Amino acid sequence: MMLHGFFGPTLAPKNLATVLTWIHFRGALVLVLLCSGNFFCLVCPFMLLRNVARKIFQPRFNWPRALRNKWISVVLFVAILFCYELFDLWSSPYWTAALALGYFVTVLIVDGLFKHAAFCKFVCPIGQFNFVASTLSPLEVKIRDSRICEKCATKDCIKGRRAEPEKKTDFVILQRGCELALFQPRKVGNMDCTFCLDCVHACPHDNIGVTSRLPASELMVDPLRSGIGYFSRRKDIAALAIVFAFGALLNAFGMVSPVYAVEAWLGKMVSATQEAPVLGIIFVAFLVLAPLVLLGGPAWMSKVSSSAKSSMGAIAVRYSYAFVPLGLGMWLAHYGFHFLTGILTVIPVTQAALASLGVHILGGPFWTWTGMPSRFVQPIELGFLLLGFMGSLLVAHHFAQEDCAEKPMRAFAPWFVVCVIVGAASVWLLFQPMEMRAMLMGG
């Protein structure tokens, strides 16, 4: 993919870098997260480089304590969304391949210097997207029997399984434990879990596996989580959830026709001749102002109605997780549209790439059927949105019941209104004319 991006056709719909990245990878990613779990992190190609590098040299440093949070990854998440729009990454095979190469270099630097899985836990924006979305997945890595863990003296799931050589003082690691510091007996849900299954292989009692659970259940509870702490006290994870949810609307808004009218109006208002400041205003509106208004007002109402001792900020942090299902619903609807309508685009692009090397497959003319007609995909999009909307209502109602057991509907009402507003905005976006980015339109 990277070779085709650097040396193949410059037209995006005819290059594997743009087609595989912006159509197939994104669509398959969200569908797998919905149907199973974070298996894309399990097969992450960037980890290949890290594992090879560790056979040559060992990292020496621990990740700085002050940076053991999600703020770097939140900034990088926003930066990728911003650069995607500003530089039209979807239309540039070269810069798409360069982005992938930059990922490999960053992994090599970060995990070459710092111990454990610092890149996955604190840096990788794709990984953070997967972590948040996987809170809604039906599968998780979990212990089977807590009584077995209580009797375990070695704690291999976190320490790794080791053997001591006969003539050396250093231990030989046979199987590493969880490098993301998730101690299985106290692990809750999928946040920060890459599904690497190191803990599964390290456990000498075969007491860890991939098990089923109720999607979104981890969003509705607030226990002390190993390696994470309390969700309600993690402003950085709440900010990640907000960027995940409102970024879904922002990313879709950048592809519909009204965005050009808005950009023209803003450019004239601020006398901007470049796209960057105009785009910056739109990003601030979606990712800062809208969350402040849509979370601040209901948080104040919830505090008044429930007479809670918690501050408005604490209430907003807690309820921010209720928007994750709506966010995933929008990502599914948006990416699912491109994926399902362009799922077969990879065939003619691959044919052309191989033909340039003198290799001809499938014979005859190039494949022309690109995917499902949009009129069949739109009901599926609405289904994804409805699923996310119902999930957000469920999580918000659960919080309201805990805050105001006597009159839960009174505490739930403002959050219901906000969910309706966000859901309606999502539906409106889906019915707008959308750019078929990186798509090769066929018959």
ZICORNOR-V593731 format. One record per residue. RES is the residue in one letter. SS is DSSP state (2 for helix, 1 for strand, 0 for the rest). BURIAL is 1 if it has 24 or more other ideal C-beta (glycine too) atoms within 12 Angstrom, else 0. Layout:
RES/SS/BURIAL
RES/SS/BURIAL
This chain:
M/0/1
M/2/1
L/2/0
H/2/1
G/2/1
F/2/0
F/2/0
G/0/1
P/0/1
T/0/0
L/0/0
A/2/1
P/2/1
K/2/1
N/0/1
L/2/1
A/2/1
T/2/1
V/2/1
L/2/1
T/2/1
W/2/1
I/2/1
H/2/1
F/2/1
R/2/1
G/2/1
A/2/1
L/2/1
V/2/1
L/2/1
V/2/1
L/2/1
L/2/1
C/2/0
S/0/1
G/0/1
N/0/1
F/2/1
F/2/1
C/2/1
L/2/1
V/0/0
C/0/1
P/0/0
F/2/1
M/2/1
L/2/0
L/2/1
R/2/1
N/2/0
V/2/0
A/2/0
R/0/1
K/0/0
I/0/0
F/0/0
Q/0/0
P/0/1
R/0/0
F/1/0
N/0/0
W/0/1
P/0/0
R/2/0
A/2/0
L/2/0
R/0/1
N/0/1
K/0/1
W/2/1
I/2/1
S/2/1
V/2/1
V/2/0
L/2/1
F/2/1
V/2/1
A/2/1
I/2/1
L/2/1
F/2/1
C/2/1
Y/2/1
E/2/1
L/2/1
F/0/0
D/0/0
L/2/1
W/2/1
S/2/1
S/0/1
P/2/1
Y/2/1
W/2/1
T/2/1
A/2/1
A/2/0
L/2/1
A/2/1
L/2/0
G/2/0
Y/2/1
F/2/1
V/2/0
T/2/1
V/2/1
L/2/1
I/2/0
V/2/1
D/2/1
G/2/1
L/2/1
F/1/1
K/0/0
H/0/1
A/0/1
A/2/1
F/2/1
C/2/1
K/2/1
F/2/1
V/2/1
C/0/1
P/2/1
I/2/1
G/2/1
Q/2/1
F/2/1
N/2/1
F/2/1
V/2/1
A/2/1
S/2/1
T/2/1
L/2/1
S/0/1
P/0/0
L/1/1
E/1/1
V/1/1
K/1/1
I/1/1
R/0/0
D/0/0
S/2/0
R/2/0
I/2/0
C/2/1
E/2/0
K/2/0
C/0/1
A/0/0
T/0/0
K/0/1
D/2/1
C/2/1
I/2/1
K/2/1
G/0/1
R/1/1
R/1/0
A/1/0
E/1/0
P/0/0
E/0/0
K/0/0
K/0/0
T/0/0
D/0/0
F/1/0
V/1/0
I/1/0
L/1/0
Q/1/1
R/0/1
G/0/1
C/0/1
E/0/1
L/0/1
A/0/1
L/0/1
F/0/1
Q/2/1
P/2/1
R/2/1
K/0/1
V/0/1
G/0/1
N/0/1
M/0/1
D/0/1
C/0/1
T/0/1
F/0/1
C/0/1
L/0/1
D/2/1
C/2/1
V/2/1
H/2/0
A/2/1
C/0/1
P/0/1
H/0/1
D/0/0
N/0/1
I/1/1
G/1/0
V/1/1
T/1/0
S/1/0
R/0/1
L/0/0
P/0/1
A/0/1
S/2/1
E/2/1
L/2/1
M/0/1
V/0/1
D/0/1
P/0/0
L/0/0
R/1/1
S/0/1
G/0/1
I/0/1
G/1/0
Y/0/0
F/2/1
S/2/1
R/2/0
R/0/1
K/2/1
D/2/1
I/2/1
A/2/1
A/2/1
L/2/1
A/2/1
I/2/1
V/2/1
F/2/1
A/2/1
F/2/1
G/2/1
A/2/1
L/2/1
L/2/1
N/2/1
A/2/1
F/2/1
G/0/1
M/0/1
V/1/1
S/0/0
P/2/0
V/2/1
Y/2/0
A/2/0
V/2/0
E/2/1
A/2/0
W/2/0
L/2/1
G/2/0
K/2/0
M/2/0
V/2/0
S/0/0
A/0/0
T/0/0
Q/0/0
E/2/1
A/2/0
P/2/0
V/2/1
L/2/1
G/2/1
I/2/0
I/2/1
F/2/1
V/2/0
A/2/1
F/2/1
L/2/1
V/2/0
L/2/0
A/2/1
P/2/1
L/2/0
V/2/0
L/2/1
L/2/1
G/2/1
G/2/1
P/2/1
A/2/1
W/2/0
M/2/1
S/2/1
K/2/1
V/2/0
S/2/1
S/2/1
S/0/0
A/0/1
K/0/0
S/0/0
S/0/0
M/2/0
G/2/0
A/2/1
I/2/1
A/2/1
V/2/1
R/2/1
Y/2/1
S/2/1
Y/2/1
A/2/1
F/2/1
V/2/1
P/2/1
L/2/1
G/2/1
L/2/1
G/2/1
M/2/1
W/2/1
L/2/1
A/2/1
H/2/1
Y/2/1
G/2/1
F/2/1
H/2/1
F/2/1
L/2/1
T/2/1
G/0/1
I/0/1
L/0/1
T/2/1
V/2/1
I/2/1
P/2/1
V/2/1
T/2/1
Q/2/1
A/2/1
A/2/1
L/2/0
A/2/0
S/0/0
L/0/0
G/0/0
V/0/0
H/0/0
I/0/0
L/0/0
G/0/0
G/0/0
P/0/0
F/0/1
W/0/1
T/0/0
W/0/0
T/0/1
G/0/1
M/0/0
P/0/0
S/2/1
R/2/0
F/2/0
V/2/1
Q/2/0
P/2/0
I/2/1
E/2/1
L/2/1
G/2/0
F/2/1
L/2/1
L/2/1
L/2/1
G/2/1
F/2/1
M/2/1
G/2/1
S/2/1
L/2/1
L/2/1
V/2/1
A/2/1
H/2/1
H/2/1
F/2/1
A/2/1
Q/2/0
E/2/1
D/2/1
C/0/1
A/0/0
E/0/0
K/0/0
P/2/0
M/2/0
R/2/0
A/2/1
F/2/1
A/2/1
P/2/1
W/2/1
F/2/1
V/2/0
V/2/1
C/2/1
V/2/0
I/2/1
V/2/1
G/2/1
A/2/0
A/2/1
S/2/1
V/2/1
W/2/0
L/2/1
L/2/1
F/0/0
Q/0/1
P/0/0
M/1/1
E/0/1
M/0/1
R/0/1
A/0/1
M/0/1
L/0/1
M/0/0
G/0/0
G/0/0
